[in-house]
Amino acid sequence: MDLKEFNEKLDEALLELEINLDNNKKEKLFKYMKLVIEWNEKINLTAITDENEFIIKHIVDSLTVIPYIEDEMNVIDVGTGAGFPGIPLKIVNPTLKITLLDSLNKRIMFLENVIKELALKEINTIHSRAEDCGKNKNTREKFDISIARAVAPLNVLLEYLIPLIKVNGKCICMKSVKGQEEINEAKKALQVLNGTVEKNVEITLPNTDINRNVIIVKKQKETNKNYPRKAGIPSKSPII
């Protein structure tokens, strides 16, 4: 796929989301896609290598949360993997201060390469488990937004995300179709971690029948110092 075809397919998909990008941003997204696919031959970054699918399921999907993030916010992308949604968000809104968090060093090396190749500013990486990051005084309760895409069930995910944001900050949880079901199962976690569900937005990805839920949780008070628990415990023993 060349840049012209990429731009046409991206524009068509983003029309539905009412997002209009200039040529510079589209070119950066194109280069990013090519880098992911190229590096994917060396390290496992994504199962989606068809470029048409990549545009919808990675780039456009990442951009569905644009309406819920204000300019200049400090955002941490937890379990970012190949950089979704953090890198597309940074490209489309350069005012955002983005931190990409991942536990696998190979992926961090890839992300550092992307940042350099695309000349992105005010974006950094952290090689860490989310639980350790949530305990670290340099990152605990420092962010306006914590975001994650398909990382874990909501009752587990909230223990990763809520400790990282300031009071009145928000978690953006990008989930598949079981949004309300997961909210019901996370009632205890929300109570323990001082979070309230502000909204659960159902989205259908453009030109597909793929449904998504964007669950937005607001942090009401400081997180109890017992949370997050040690690495591995939230997933093995969720708050229920």
N, C-alpha and C positions, 0 to 999 in steps of 0.2 A: 504493500500500500504506500503510495506517495503522499506528500503533504497536502496536495490539492484534494485528493479523495478523502483523506482524514478530516480536513476542514469541513468538507461538505457533510460527511456523516455526523461529525460532532455538532455542527450548527443545527442540523435537522433534529437531533436528539435534545439539544439544549433549548430549542424554541419552545418546547412544551414546558420547560422549567422557567421560562422567561429569563434566561441567562444569555447575555450577549458578550462575547469575548473579542478582543482585538487580535490582530494577526500575530503579534509577539507572544501573547499568552498561548494561543493555539499551537504555535511552533514549539514552545517549551513543552507543552503536553505531548505533542508528537514525538519529540526527542526522548522524553521520559518513557513513553510506551516502548520505543525502540530499545532503550537501555534495559528495561525490565526483561524484554523478550531475549535480548542478547545475553544478559547475565544469567538468565534462567537455564541456559545450557550448562552452566558451571555450578550454580547453586540453586536449590529449590526455592523459588520465589512465588510462583503462581501455577495453578493447573490450567489457567486460561491463557492460551497462546494464539488463538484465532483473533486477528486484529479487530474485526467487527464486533466480536463478543467483548473484547478488552475495552473498547470505547464505552460500551453500555454498562457492563458489569463491574468495571473498575473505575473508569474516569467519571462517567455520568453519575454512577451510584455514589461516589465520593462527594460530588457536588450537590447532592440533594439536601445537604445540611447547611448550605450557604446562608439561607434565610435566618438561621438561628444563631449565627455568630457575628458579633459586631466588629467593626473596624478596630484595629490595634489591640485586640484581645490577646492575652497570653494563653496559648492552647497547648496541651500535651496530648499526643496521640499514643495511646497505650496498646502495646502489641501490634505495632505498626506494620510489621512484616516487610513487604516491598515498598512501603510508604503510603499506604492507603488508610485513611483519607488525607493524611497530613500534607503530602507533597502537592496533590492537585489543589487543595485549599490554599496553600501558600502561593502557588502560581497564579491562581485566579484572584486572590486578595493579598497582595504583597505587604499590606500593612500589618498582617497578623504576625505575632511572634510565636514560632512553632518549635516544639520539642518533640522529637521522634524517639519513643522508648521501645526497645526490643531486647529480648533475653539472649538472642543468638548473635554472636560477634560477626559471623559472615554476612548477615543481613545489614548490620551496622556499617561494615566496610562498603557494601553496595550503596547504602544511603549516603555515605560521605562522598562517594564518587558522583552520585547524582547531583548533590548540592554543589559540588565543584564544577561539573560539566554544565549545569544550568545557571551557574553564577547566582545562586539564591542567597539572600542576606537575611539575617535575623532568624536563622533556623539552625538548630543543633540536634545532636543525637546523644542518647544515653544508653549504654549497654548495662542493663540491669533487669532483675525481676520487678514486676509492679509492686509486690509486697515490700521489697527492700527500698524501693523508691519512695513508697508511702511512709516509711519510717525515717528517711533521711531528712535532716533539718533543712537542707538546701532545696528540697523539692516538696516536702510536705506542706500542704495548704498554701501553695505559692501561685496556683494557676486560676485563671478565670473560668476556663473550660477544660474538662478532661473528656476525651472522646475515644471510642473504641468501636471497631467494626467486626462483628462476628467472632468475638474472642471467647466468650463464655456465657453460660446462663446468667440471667440478670441478677439473681441473688448472690452469685459469685462475683460477677463483674462490678457490682456496686462497692464491694470491699476493696477492689483494685482502684476504682475511680474516685470515690468520695474523699478519701484521705488526702488526695492530691490537690483538691480545689479549696479556695478561700470560702469563708462563710458568705452565703448568697451567690456563690459560683454555681455552675451548672455542669452536669454530666450529660453528654449526648451519646446515647446507646443505639447503635445502628444494628437492628435485628431483622430476622426473617419474619415470617407471617404469624408467629405465635406471640405477638407482643402483649396482648391483654392477659393471656395465660401466664406468661412470665412475670407480669406485674403482680398478678394474684399470688404467685409463689414467692415473690420477693417482699411481701408485706412486713415480715419480721425484720429482714435486712434493712429495709427503709427506716423502720422504727429505731433499730439499734444504731444505725449510722447517721441518723438525723437528716434523712432525705425525704423529699416529697415529690411525687410525680406531677409535673406541671402540665405536660401534654403527651399524648401518644398519637403521632401522626402516621396515617397509613398512606403509602406511596406506591404507585405502579411505575416501574421504570419505563421510560418512553419507548414506544414501538415494540413492547413486549407484554407478556402476561405475568411478569415477575413482580411479586408484591413484596414490599418492605415495610417495616415499622421503625419510626424514629421516636425513641422514648427519651424525654427530657426530664431530668431530675434536678431539683434545686436543693442546695445544702442549707439547712436552717441554722445549725449551730456547729461549733467546733467538734471534730471527731474525737471520740473517746480514745485515750492513748493506747488502749489495748488493741486497737485496729489500725492497719491491717495486721492479721496474725502472721506467723512465720511463713516463709515461702513454701507453697505446696498445700498448706492447711486449708485455705479458702475453697480450693477445688475439691479436696478430699472430704471436707466437712463443712458444707455451706451453712450459712445462717438460716435456720428454718424454725 
